[in-house]
Amino acid sequence: MNQNKAPIYEALEQLKQNKTVPFDVPGHKRGKGNPELTAFLGEKCLSVDVNSMKQLDNLCHPVSVIKEAEELAAEAFGAAHAFFMVGGTTSAVQAMVLSTVKKDEKIILPRNVHQSVINCLVISGAIPVYVNPQTSDRLGIALGMSMNEVAISIAQNPDAKAILVNNPTYYGICSNLKGIVELAHKHGMKVLVDEAHGTHFYFGENMPITAMKAGADMASVSMHKSGGSLTQSSVLLCGKDVNADYVRKIINLTQTTSGSYLLLSSLDISRRNLALNGFEIFKKVEEFATYAREEINGFGGYYAFSKELINGDSIYDFDSTKLSINTYEIGLAGIEVYDILRDEYDIQIEFGDLTNILAYISVGDIMKNLERLISSLGEIKRLYKKDKSRLLNSQYINPIVEMSPQKAFFANKVSKPLDKCVGEISCEFVICYPPGIPVLAPGEKITKDIVEYIKYSIDKGCVITGPEAMDISRLNVLKGENK
């Protein structure tokens, strides 16, 4: 196929030239009905915020320009089929799960998955079989999936329908994806890959293996993260043994019937850009990240980690475009460094957790801004360094799963003060966002360690989401008669 083409973008340009009079939605009528919004976003933007029509195809049942754009994306990513998603990678992840496992069927997955996965288990009623990841004492984070632990889970749950893998994790850590795929397929299980942070793997050189190259059945890819498209736009990839027509039916259960052409055209244009220029783009990104790591590690105290962590198993590979930095040795939680960078230096990084920060480097960065980040981190160490004994150095607590997420979420429940919840079973989520990995999920036992962790995270300034009580002072727990 001709990767120079961008069918959706080209159709929108033709629509503008036709000067068609709109008597359809949206009601702003190419921006004329909302001058303030047009002034803010621009006439060019509002002129292509249009409804589905014959010449623009229909996302729910594509037969022309969207179909062609998805075929171009499939070729560019090395997939048998690609779906454009306008509900973020959350919708892509959930479509993977809903297409593969039904109510009361098992899915093997690491517990440090994104909240979208466990949300989907609440909706579907599928049963999670968690592979508790190994953790790094030095970094205080969960790692990838160990092959031995995966093999044990498969042996103990031969009736599981699928395995879901995070690859890479938010921090850049990759599992032995090809090995997991081969083992799962040997036992008749599908492999689903949350590849939200791995768009660039498909277009860079010497990157970790992609889900499609590894033979995975499905992968969800956040084009808006490292691929340059608009926020909330994503791609769902399918391998050759997946019934793509059935997957589309599943997608249409939850995805909007009013797909945004701003998002769709951004996927189309970004795919073209990566297909034509991805090698040069990600070579530059990797060079930036390598330079920054060397400079930051030269300060002492910080640890910007990379491929030296590889151990052949739970850290099978590493995404060297990720600028993940451990802050523990300077006595500051990652979230504290995150806040200082934003409040004192006008620098917004991707996230800070309890021991690390992540500065996302991408196609849009320039050396001047990278130097500003590096120098600011050096100054923060000099001005704000503290005694590290005040910090927690672990961010993962093995869950005690008492019942399925769906059963707990919809069970009769009672609200209790956080300190009174030890020993109870949670009926809701507690999530530090970002990265969006639940500290506590429905159906899990609330322990003293979890309560202390939640309180510590709040004290350090982490954004906590999930509970009905917005101030996180109370949790909904299983009512007595349901235990």
C-alpha positions in Angstrom: 0.0 0.0 0.0 1.0 3.6 -0.5 2.0 4.9 3.0 2.1 8.5 1.6 -1.7 8.5 1.5 -3.9 9.8 4.3 -7.4 8.9 3.2 -9.4 10.5 6.1 -7.4 13.7 6.0 -7.7 13.9 2.2 -11.5 13.4 2.4 -11.8 16.2 4.9 -9.8 18.5 2.8 -12.1 17.8 -0.2 -15.1 18.4 2.0 -13.8 21.9 2.9 -13.2 22.7 -0.8 -16.8 21.6 -1.7 -18.2 24.3 0.7 -21.2 22.0 1.5 -24.0 23.8 3.4 -24.4 21.9 6.8 -27.9 21.0 8.0 -26.6 18.3 10.2 -24.8 18.1 13.5 -22.7 19.3 15.2 -24.7 22.3 16.0 -21.8 24.8 15.9 -22.0 24.5 12.1 -18.3 24.6 11.3 -17.7 27.0 14.2 -20.1 29.7 13.1 -22.5 29.1 15.9 -19.9 29.3 18.6 -17.5 32.2 17.9 -15.8 32.0 21.3 -14.9 28.3 20.7 -13.8 29.1 17.2 -11.5 31.9 18.4 -10.0 29.5 20.9 -9.5 26.4 18.7 -9.3 28.1 15.3 -11.5 28.0 12.2 -9.5 25.2 10.6 -10.1 22.9 13.5 -13.9 23.6 13.8 -14.3 23.3 10.0 -13.5 19.6 10.1 -15.3 18.8 13.4 -18.1 17.2 11.4 -20.5 14.3 11.4 -20.3 11.0 9.6 -21.5 11.3 6.0 -21.2 9.2 2.9 -18.0 10.8 1.6 -16.4 10.5 5.1 -17.4 6.9 5.8 -18.6 5.7 9.2 -16.4 4.5 12.0 -18.9 1.8 13.1 -19.1 0.2 9.7 -16.3 1.6 7.5 -16.4 0.8 3.8 -14.4 3.6 2.2 -11.9 6.2 3.6 -11.8 5.0 7.2 -11.5 1.4 5.9 -8.6 2.4 3.7 -6.9 4.3 6.6 -7.2 1.3 8.9 -5.7 -0.9 6.2 -2.8 1.5 5.9 -2.3 1.4 9.7 -2.5 -2.4 9.7 0.3 -2.6 7.1 2.4 0.1 8.9 2.2 -1.8 12.2 2.6 -5.3 10.7 -0.9 -6.4 11.8 -3.6 -8.3 10.0 -6.2 -5.7 10.9 -6.2 -2.3 12.7 -9.1 -0.4 14.3 -9.1 3.3 14.9 -10.3 4.0 18.5 -11.6 7.4 19.7 -12.1 6.4 23.3 -8.4 6.3 24.2 -6.4 3.1 24.7 -8.8 2.4 27.6 -11.4 1.5 24.9 -8.9 -0.6 23.0 -7.8 -2.5 26.1 -11.4 -3.2 27.0 -12.3 -4.3 23.5 -9.4 -6.8 23.6 -10.6 -8.3 26.9 -14.3 -8.3 25.9 -13.5 -10.0 22.6 -11.6 -12.8 24.3 -13.0 -13.7 27.7 -16.6 -13.9 28.9 -18.3 -14.0 32.3 -16.7 -16.5 34.7 -13.9 -17.3 32.2 -10.3 -16.8 33.4 -7.7 -14.4 32.2 -4.1 -14.5 33.4 -2.6 -11.0 34.0 -0.1 -9.1 36.1 -1.7 -7.3 39.0 0.1 -4.0 38.0 -2.2 -3.5 35.1 -3.8 -0.2 34.2 -7.2 0.4 35.8 -8.9 0.0 32.4 -8.3 -3.7 32.5 -9.8 -4.3 36.0 -12.7 -1.9 35.1 -13.4 -4.3 32.2 -13.4 -7.3 34.5 -16.1 -5.5 36.5 -18.1 -5.0 33.4 -17.6 -8.5 31.9 -17.5 -10.7 35.0 -14.3 -12.4 33.8 -12.1 -13.8 36.5 -8.6 -12.5 37.0 -5.7 -14.9 37.8 -3.0 -12.5 38.9 0.7 -13.1 38.3 2.3 -11.1 41.1 5.3 -9.3 39.5 8.7 -9.4 41.0 9.7 -6.0 42.4 12.9 -4.0 42.4 14.2 -3.1 45.9 16.4 -0.4 44.4 13.6 1.2 42.3 10.6 0.4 44.5 8.5 -0.7 41.4 6.9 -3.8 40.0 8.8 -5.4 37.1 7.7 -7.5 34.1 6.2 -11.0 34.1 8.6 -13.8 34.9 8.4 -16.7 32.5 8.4 -19.1 35.5 5.5 -17.4 37.1 3.6 -17.4 33.9 4.2 -21.1 33.4 3.0 -21.8 36.9 -0.2 -19.8 36.4 -0.9 -21.7 33.1 -0.3 -25.0 34.8 -2.6 -24.1 37.6 -5.3 -22.6 35.3 -5.3 -24.7 32.1 -8.9 -23.4 31.5 -7.8 -19.8 31.2 -8.7 -18.2 27.9 -6.1 -15.5 27.6 -3.0 -13.9 29.0 -2.7 -10.1 29.2 0.8 -8.5 29.2 1.9 -4.9 29.9 4.7 -4.2 27.4 6.3 -1.9 28.1 5.4 -0.8 31.6 5.0 2.9 32.3 8.7 2.8 33.4 9.9 1.1 30.2 10.3 -2.4 31.4 9.5 -5.2 29.0 8.7 -8.9 29.6 9.8 -11.8 27.4 6.9 -11.2 25.1 7.8 -13.8 22.5 8.3 -16.5 25.1 5.0 -15.7 26.7 3.2 -15.8 23.4 4.7 -19.2 22.4 3.9 -20.7 25.8 0.3 -19.4 25.8 -0.4 -20.5 22.3 1.0 -24.0 23.1 -1.8 -24.2 25.7 -4.5 -22.7 23.5 -4.6 -19.3 25.1 -4.8 -15.9 23.4 -2.3 -13.2 24.2 -3.4 -9.6 24.6 -0.8 -6.9 24.9 -1.4 -3.5 26.5 1.2 -1.7 24.3 0.0 1.8 25.3 3.5 3.1 25.7 5.0 1.2 22.8 3.9 2.9 19.6 7.5 3.8 18.7 8.6 0.1 18.9 7.0 -0.4 15.5 9.0 2.4 13.8 12.3 2.8 15.6 15.5 0.8 15.3 16.8 -1.7 17.8 13.6 -1.3 19.9 12.1 -4.1 22.1 10.0 -6.6 20.1 6.5 -5.5 19.2 3.4 -7.4 20.0 2.6 -8.1 16.4 6.2 -9.3 15.7 6.1 -11.5 18.8 2.9 -13.2 17.4 0.4 -11.7 19.9 -3.2 -12.0 19.1 -4.2 -8.4 19.9 -2.5 -5.2 21.0 -3.7 -1.8 22.1 -1.4 1.1 21.0 -1.6 4.7 22.3 -0.8 6.7 19.2 -1.3 9.9 21.2 1.5 9.0 23.6 4.6 8.6 21.6 3.0 8.6 18.1 2.0 12.2 17.9 -1.7 12.0 17.4 -4.4 13.8 19.4 -5.2 12.9 23.0 -7.8 10.1 23.2 -6.9 8.6 19.8 -5.6 5.0 19.7 -5.2 1.9 17.5 -6.3 -1.7 18.3 -4.2 -4.2 16.4 -5.2 -7.8 15.6 -3.1 -10.8 14.5 -4.0 -13.2 11.7 -5.9 -15.6 13.8 -8.4 -13.1 15.2 -11.9 -12.7 13.9 -11.7 -9.0 13.1 -15.4 -8.8 12.2 -16.4 -10.1 15.7 -14.0 -7.6 17.3 -15.7 -4.7 15.5 -19.0 -5.9 16.9 -17.5 -5.8 20.4 -16.0 -2.4 19.8 -19.4 -1.1 18.7 -21.0 -2.1 22.0 -19.3 0.7 23.8 -17.5 3.0 21.3 -19.4 6.2 20.3 -21.4 6.3 17.1 -20.2 9.9 16.6 -16.5 9.3 16.0 -14.5 12.6 16.1 -12.9 13.3 12.7 -10.4 15.5 14.5 -9.2 12.3 16.3 -9.5 10.1 13.2 -7.6 12.4 11.0 -4.9 12.8 13.6 -4.5 9.0 13.6 -4.3 9.0 9.8 -1.8 11.8 9.6 0.3 10.5 12.4 0.5 7.0 10.9 1.7 8.5 7.7 4.3 10.5 9.5 5.6 7.5 11.4 5.6 5.2 8.4 7.6 7.7 6.4 9.8 9.3 9.1 9.6 7.1 12.2 13.2 5.9 12.0 14.7 9.4 12.1 12.2 10.6 14.7 12.8 7.9 17.2 16.6 7.9 16.6 16.5 11.5 17.8 14.2 10.7 20.8 16.6 7.9 21.9 19.6 10.1 21.6 17.9 12.8 23.7 17.0 10.2 26.4 20.5 8.8 26.4 22.1 12.2 26.8 19.7 13.2 29.6 20.4 10.0 31.5 24.1 10.5 31.3 23.8 14.1 32.5 21.4 13.3 35.4 23.3 10.3 36.6 26.4 12.5 36.7 24.8 14.6 39.5 24.8 11.7 41.9 21.7 10.8 44.0 19.4 10.4 41.0 19.3 7.2 39.1 18.1 7.4 35.5 17.9 3.7 34.7 18.0 1.9 31.4 19.2 -1.3 29.8 21.7 -2.1 32.5 18.7 -3.5 34.5 18.1 -6.3 32.0 18.1 -9.7 33.7 16.8 -11.9 31.0 13.5 -12.6 32.7 11.4 -10.1 34.7 13.3 -7.3 32.9 13.8 -9.0 29.6 14.3 -5.8 27.7 14.1 -2.0 28.3 12.7 0.9 26.3 15.7 3.2 26.2 13.5 6.2 25.0 12.0 6.3 28.5 13.6 8.9 30.8 12.6 7.2 34.1 14.4 8.6 37.1 14.6 7.2 40.6 14.6 9.9 43.3 14.9 7.9 46.5 18.5 8.6 47.2 18.0 12.4 47.3 15.3 11.9 50.0 12.4 13.1 47.8 9.4 11.1 46.7 9.0 11.2 42.9 5.7 13.1 43.4 7.5 15.8 45.4 10.0 16.3 42.5 7.1 16.4 40.1 5.4 19.1 42.1 8.6 21.2 42.5 9.3 21.0 38.8 5.8 22.3 38.0 5.4 24.9 40.7 9.0 26.3 40.9 10.4 25.7 37.4 7.3 25.6 35.1 8.2 22.1 33.9 5.4 19.6 33.5 6.6 16.0 33.5 4.5 12.9 32.8 4.2 11.6 36.4 5.8 11.3 39.8 5.1 8.3 42.1 6.6 7.6 45.5 10.1 6.8 44.3 10.4 7.8 40.6 9.5 10.4 38.0 9.0 10.0 34.2 9.8 12.7 31.8 8.2 11.7 28.4 10.5 12.5 25.5 8.9 12.4 22.1 8.9 13.8 18.5 8.0 17.3 19.7 11.0 17.9 22.0 14.0 20.2 21.5 17.4 20.2 23.1 16.8 23.6 24.7 13.9 22.3 26.8 15.8 19.1 27.7 18.7 21.1 29.0 16.2 23.1 31.1 14.9 19.9 32.6 18.4 18.6 33.4 19.6 21.8 35.0 16.4 22.1 37.1 16.8 18.6 38.4 20.4 19.4 39.4 19.2 22.5 41.3 16.4 20.6 43.0 18.9 18.1 44.4 21.1 21.0 45.7 18.2 22.9 47.2 15.7 20.3 48.4 17.7 17.1 49.2 16.6 15.4 52.4 17.2 12.4 54.6 15.9 9.4 52.7 14.9 7.5 55.8 11.6 9.4 55.8 10.5 7.7 52.6 8.8 4.4 51.7 10.8 2.5 49.1 8.2 0.1 47.8 5.2 0.8 45.6 3.7 -2.6 45.1 1.8 -4.6 47.7 0.7 -8.2 46.7 -3.1 -8.2 46.8 -5.2 -10.8 48.7 -8.0 -11.5 46.3 -11.2 -12.7 48.0 -13.7 -12.5 45.1 -14.2 -11.4 41.5 -14.1 -7.6 40.8 -17.6 -7.7 39.4 -19.1 -9.5 42.3 -17.5 -7.2 44.8 -18.2 -4.0 42.9 -22.0 -4.7 42.6 -22.4 -6.3 46.1 -24.3 -4.7 49.0 -21.8 -2.5 50.6 -21.3 -0.1 53.6 -19.1 3.0 53.9 -16.4 3.0 56.6 -13.7 5.4 57.7 -10.4 4.5 56.1 -8.8 3.5 59.4 -11.7 1.2 60.2 -11.4 -0.8 56.9 -8.5 -3.1 57.8 -9.6 -6.7 57.3 -12.6 -5.7 55.1 -13.1 -6.5 51.5 -13.1 -3.5 49.2 -16.0 -2.8 46.8 -14.2 0.0 44.9 -10.9 1.1 43.5 -8.2 3.1 45.0 -5.8 4.3 42.3 -2.8 6.6 42.2 -3.1 8.5 38.9 -0.9 8.5 37.0 0.2 5.8 36.3 -3.3 4.5 36.9 -2.4 1.1 38.5 -4.8 0.3 41.4 -3.5 0.2 44.9 -6.7 -1.6 45.7 -9.3 -3.2 43.5 -12.9 -4.5 44.2 -12.8 -8.0 45.8 -9.4 -7.5 47.5 -8.8 -7.6 51.2 -7.8 -4.3 52.8 -4.7 -4.7 55.0 -2.9 -2.4 57.4 -0.1 -2.0 54.8 -2.6 -0.9 52.2 -4.2 1.7 54.5 -0.8 3.1 55.5 0.2 3.2 51.9 -2.9 5.2 50.9 -2.4 7.6 53.7 1.3 8.1 52.9 0.5 8.6 49.2 -2.1 11.3 50.1 0.5 13.0 52.4 3.1 13.1 49.6 0.6 14.7 47.2 -0.4 11.9 45.0 -3.7 12.2 43.1 -5.9 9.4 44.4 -9.0 8.4 42.3 -11.6 5.7 42.5 -13.4 5.9 45.8 -16.9 7.3 46.1 -15.6 9.5 48.9 -13.7 12.1 46.9 -11.5 13.0 49.9 -10.5 9.3 50.4 -11.6 9.5 54.0 -13.9 6.5 53.6 -14.1 3.3 51.6 -17.0 1.2 50.5 -16.6 -2.3 51.8 -18.5 -5.5 51.6 -21.6 -5.6 53.9 -21.5 -8.3 56.5 -24.1 -10.7 55.2 -22.2 -11.0 51.8 -18.9 -12.2 53.3 
